[in-house]
Amino acid sequence: MKAYNFLIKYRLPISIILILAGVYVNYAGSFWPAFPLYLIGVILLFSHFFFGPLRLIQEYMETGDLEGAEKVLNSIRFPNLLYKPIRSVYYTLKGNIAMSKQDFDSAETMMKKGLDLGMPMKEAEGASLLQMGMLAMQKGNTRQGESYIRQAIRKGLPDKENEAAAYLQMCSIMMNKREFRAAKDFFRKAKACKPTTPQIVSQIKEIEKYISRMPG
């Protein structure tokens, strides 16, 4: 794994070295001895621009090192050359990092680009739509926020924590619209997910204090 990550990290300079070595061998001898060097060098060069180094981000994201993840993303000079599904993930990750910095305008722009390209999995698309909904709510655009969150629920979300977050947000929206029966229904769905994230558990306990006194 470490050797593979090393290759991904340094494949651009390795590819250039191999191609230059091929040119030398070709010049000093003949084409066919240089052909393997050309071939491997071109494959590495192509994969650098077509697939990018996104695999390197995984360990940074798992440890919560957003600064390290951002450095990997910033090393991609030509994102438009990335394979379309990978480009979608690239913009989504850029959006997530912008959101962590409270840069909501940039986050929205990046995540829209990712969604427009199409996510590789429906659950990933649902998670992105949920984040877009949360962004819209933070910017005070309740109607757009509700639309995104409903789309996220329809597409499907990657885990019960995300489902609970979506249902709680819909519960809050319905409460503000005084659609109490719908609010209660979304609240029951959120509880049924049995989330363990402290923030979501706290929200459920807070809403539970007064939701039973609502009409409907």
Number of C-alpha atoms within 10 A of each C-alpha: 6 7 8 10 13 11 15 20 19 13 20 19 14 17 22 16 15 21 22 16 16 24 18 13 17 17 11 10 11 13 14 12 12 21 16 14 20 22 15 16 23 17 12 21 18 16 16 20 18 18 18 25 22 18 14 18 18 12 12 16 15 9 9 11 13 18 12 16 20 17 11 18 20 12 12 17 10 11 20 11 16 18 14 18 15 22 23 24 21 23 22 25 24 23 27 22 19 20 19 12 12 12 13 19 13 17 25 22 16 23 26 19 18 25 20 10 16 18 20 14 12 16 18 20 22 26 22 25 25 27 24 27 27 22 22 21 18 12 12 11 13 17 12 15 25 22 15 23 26 18 16 26 18 12 17 18 22 15 12 15 17 23 24 27 23 26 23 24 24 22 26 19 19 19 17 12 11 14 16 18 15 17 24 22 14 21 22 16 16 26 17 12 16 14 19 12 12 9 10 19 17 12 13 19 11 11 14 14 9 9 15 10 8 13 10 11
